[in-house]
Amino acid sequence: MQATQSATDYKQLLSRLCHLVALSETKKVEGVGDSLVLATLEIDPAHPARDQTSIAESLKVYFGIEFTTKDLNASISRLVQSGAIIGSSANSNLTLSPESRAKILERVSDATALEETIKQEWLAQVVKTNSLDSAAQGELWACLKLYLTKLFCRHGAQTALIISGKAFQDADLDKSAADLLNAAIAAERKSVSAPVIKSAIQDFFSKQSPDRARYIAQLLDGTFSFYTLFTDEATQSYLRHAIPRITIFLDTNFLFGILNLHDNPQNEVSVELVDLVRTQGLPFDLYYHEDSLAEIQNTILAAQRDLERVRWPSGLSRAVLQTRAEALTGIHLKFHRANAESEMDPATFFLKYRHLEKLLNEQGFKIYRRPDRRTIEEIDKQTTELASQYKNFLEQHFPFRKTKPIAAIKHDIVVWQAAKSLRRSGTGSLDVGAIFLSADQRLFAFDWGVMRQGHGLGVVVLPSQLLQLLRPFVPRTTDFDARFAEIFSLPQFRAAHSDFSKIIQRVLQFLASVKGISEETAAAILADEVLLRRLMEVETDQEIREIIESEVLQRNAALYRQQIELKTELQNLRSEADRQRTELQRREQQLKEREEDLRKQADALRAERSERVRSEEDAVKLSRQAQQVHVELTTVSTQKEEIEKDLQEKGRKLAEVEERLSSMETTRAKHSRLIRAAACVLLTLAGWAILVFVSQTRAFDWINSHPHRIGLYLAAGLMIPAIAWSLFGWKGRIWALGVAALGILLQLIQVL
């Protein structure tokens, strides 16, 4: 599916890309194009596209895209077959299915809400440090949107360029991010100052929230996917296949990022790419050229020698960080940041970089050594010519950028040649066997703008482009989006201050040699642009010393005059303070007297009120006690009634029990008398029977022959019932025994 690019309103394009399904989601270029075809059926509800002709016109107007009739028909057919569109390419009544319309509206709504959230969040950050009305805030947002459009379109066009070899008008190879920002400010700025806009846009990238990182990543994915539509079939086919094995030469700036010796967003990118290679098992062989290792070692050694010339007080490091941090090189900046926290010797700081090759090998990198074993000083004629051509290119296209040393130019060409020697023919930069990964936009511009001679594929790839190409093949996470978005954070716009870099180093060297210089004085000298520009015009260190000494003397004299003025002002303030203190003491005494009178009145009122309150409190207490007694009486009365009822019930039950006991006692007495009477009768009868029986025995023959035997038998017979009644009778038992005894006695008297 191949399209051609036509003119469109690129200010609106960025917002419309929310309709596009990114390549990192669909994995196919056809899916990107299909999402735009769907968008044309909904993007303008007042004049919706309904047939092939109106769809083609909408694509051209809203997105600047022209598909061939064949590709457009194929896209419509795919969408009809999938059910996303109702109808066919042959009729003129194509409509979105309800499901497709719902998905598109949801995607657009989410994108709109996200952009509004990002806008309000960012502007809220800006107004904390800048007083901006609503019009100024709108102006600021317009600058940001135009800059994002220029920056991300360039990113998308350049990334599409490296996989297809096709040059796009938006690639802007010879423009830096700062150039694009200046162009956006020039087009949109009305009242807000340019430094405020630059600082705010810098913060937009560097102070990210998860939502902002997602917003930036979506725009980057969208612009790249948009430009893939303009590539040829071979490139689109390449994007559908897995990543081939490739050798990647790492430039010095990339290695500095790994070693954390750059103050640049590319540091995070370097680490992210290495992590991806490890965690995702990407088929990348990472090499660093032996000349790159030598360049890093020489750079670190030069910085160490430069810093070891003098002792660096922590106050001086803090002063330069507060005023001229942007003028320091990466290594110097890292040292001064460490030294500002705790003073250290430069040799100690650089100790960890003594074994660079070991540090790099621990990252999984391999060293590449030239087969011919020549040094960089022994380069051949072709390399010399290329280096000269590169130098001329830099002077013509980047005249205001910091001049690149000839050794660095030769290094870039040597590594470029090494990568090119390992390449093979292919359809994309990742399919040619070897690339040169560098964060140097100027080297990228030279390679793709000059060295490839208008056709074929270049050798140099930027880290942001490599990450973009990898996004369809690796898991997308919030952290990955944030790292990806950080690539586009401008490195503090150092290009604007590069003129001061050399003179700042010389001034710092002198200030470090001055004993006792205060942090405030050092900061004032470093912040004085007029003085720095004056120093740039002198050549010798002696002249610099004389100018700075003169400046220090002038500042000290000014400070002395200022001190005298401050002392005079302080004396006047003290006199005024004494007068005011006396007046305040007088007023204080008056107020104390007034306060005492008021206190006495208040005490009297409080006493009266206290007495009244006590009376009221006593009355309230008595009332409460009466209420409490009444409650207690009521409770006791209730308890008494309950007890009386309980006693009555218990008395009734007791009477019933006593009645039952009385009845039982009467019955028992009757039964007892009957038993006793029966026992008495039985005992009497038994006694009489025994008496009769015994009288017939020989032992009682004397009684039978006794002349008073009848009396004896009668006395024995009377005694038996008397004894029985005395044993079992229930009353009169003593009397019975007495009567029986008396009778027996009378009978015995007669016998005797």
Helices and strands as residue ranges (DSSP letters): E 3-5, H 10-16, G 17-19, H 23-26, H 29-40, H 52-63, E 65-67, H 69-82, E 85-86, E 95-96, H 98-129, H 134-164, H 177-188, H 194-206, H 210-228, H 233-239, E 246-250, H 252-258, H 266-280, E 284-289, H 290-307, H 314-323, G 325-327, H 330-341, H 346-349, G 350-353, H 356-362, E 366-368, G 376-378, H 381-397, H 406-421, G 429-431, E 434-437, H 441-446, I 447-451, E 460-461, H 463-470, G 471-473, H 478-486, G 494-500, H 501-513, H 519-527, H 529-536, H 541-695, G 698-700, H 701-704, H 709-728, H 733-751
